[in-house]
Amino acid sequence: MSVTREKRQVWRESVCVGILVVDDDPAAASSVSQVLRQQGYRTVLASDTDDARRRLRQGGVNLVVCDVRLPSESGLSLAQEIACDHPEVGVVMMSGWGDLRTADAAFESGADTFLAKPFRAEELVIAVSTALRQLRSRVESQVTHSRLEEDVAHLRIALSEVNSSLADARRDMLTRLAFAAECRIPGMGGHLGRVGAMVKALTARMGWEPERAELVGAAATLHDVGKIAIPDQVLLKRGPLTDDERRAMQRHALIGHEMLAGSDDPLLEMAATIALAHHERADGTGYPYGLSGDAIPVEAGVVAVVDVFDALLSTRAAQGRFALRRSCEGSASFVDRSQRDIHNRVGILDHVSEALSDKAALNGREILHRPALRELAQALRGGFHNYR
């Protein structure tokens, strides 16, 4: 007699399936085992729940055929334990009580199928086959779910990479805008890069965490990005500004903040804060909001100090250096403001001196000049009220 392809497939699957038969009646357990072996299944026997647990720990069990009524504890407890600790194992419950209440209790305990004793061999085979199909479906569903979770994780990584690329592109665009504004002003070459390097070096000397110093240094290069929107007749004017022109110039702080704010990127958010507040002064005479004291972000205060220090050393400040110094009015300086953020209470000028004498931190550029440092000290004491 020929064997169909379907029967061969059933046989190949059945010989790989291990079934644990749990029944305190040796004759009943042997009878169930014999029927299942005739179908090609591998079987092992257990007489109580403790023996069944030991067999489960040994492995090789795919399905448990368990009696509800056992001597030590109910088979329903074992079914619940299997559903919790061995979700890869199916359960067929059988009982001499074939009432609906017992069947419901079996299914609630995690059984895949239920058999009422006495049952025919065909009924046992059908129940086992049904339980194995449900088990296979459950396992396939879990595998699919795991794959979906992996796919979602990969998509999240890809999305994070895309967002990072977009953030980098936005940073690059804004940095180019800032440098475009710098190129519009004669003698400004390299100012933004120097300010960023000096701020990073200075804050590192002040004891800030390396990540914070790196972030503030990078954000500092964008402090004047708002100047890209200032008219040439104001931005490039060599002489003193009129009141209207000064108000127009001062708008670059607000414009820069508007360009940089509203991002989830910590660097751009820090840059927005600095752009908005780097012309505020400790005594409230700065702009755009006249903030004072602790209301001024300390990062913006450090950038303001370094910005003016570089101006004193640059070509653009050469002609107006003494006028700048004379125009500074007496007020609380950034020295007091910054000292609150330094653990060892050393004055900021000492940190400026140490940080800016470090050629390695500034790409080998020698920028520390004692006369300029003295002018910086005088300007700090005055507060830079008239600095653009």
HELIX and SHEET records of a PDB file:
HELIX    1   1 ARG A    5  SER A   14  1                                  10    
HELIX    2   2 PRO A   26  GLN A   38  1                                  13    
HELIX    3   3 THR A   49  GLN A   58  1                                  10    
HELIX    4   4 GLY A   75  ASP A   85  1                                  11    
HELIX    5   5 LEU A  100  GLU A  108  1                                   9    
HELIX    6   6 ALA A  121  CYS A  183  1                                  63    
HELIX    7   7 HIS A  191  ARG A  205  1                                  15    
HELIX    8   8 PRO A  210  ALA A  220  1                                  11    
HELIX    9   9 VAL A  225  ALA A  229  5                                   5    
HELIX   10  10 ASP A  232  LEU A  235  1                                   4    
HELIX   11  11 ASP A  243  LEU A  260  1                                  18    
HELIX   12  12 PRO A  266  ALA A  277  1                                  12    
HELIX   13  13 GLY A  293  ALA A  295  5                                   3    
HELIX   14  14 VAL A  298  LEU A  313  1                                  16    
HELIX   15  15 THR A  315  ALA A  318  1                                   4    
HELIX   16  16 ARG A  321  SER A  327  1                                   7    
HELIX   17  17 PHE A  334  GLN A  339  1                                   6    
HELIX   18  18 ILE A  348  LEU A  356  1                                   9    
HELIX   19  19 ALA A  360  LEU A  362  5                                   3    
HELIX   20  20 ARG A  370  GLY A  382  1                                  13    
SHEET    1   A 5 ARG A  42  ALA A  46  0                                        
SHEET    2   A 5 GLY A  18  VAL A  22  1                                        
SHEET    3   A 5 LEU A  63  ASP A  67  1                                        
SHEET    4   A 5 GLY A  90  SER A  95  1                                        
SHEET    5   A 5 THR A 113  ALA A 116  1                                        
END                                                                             
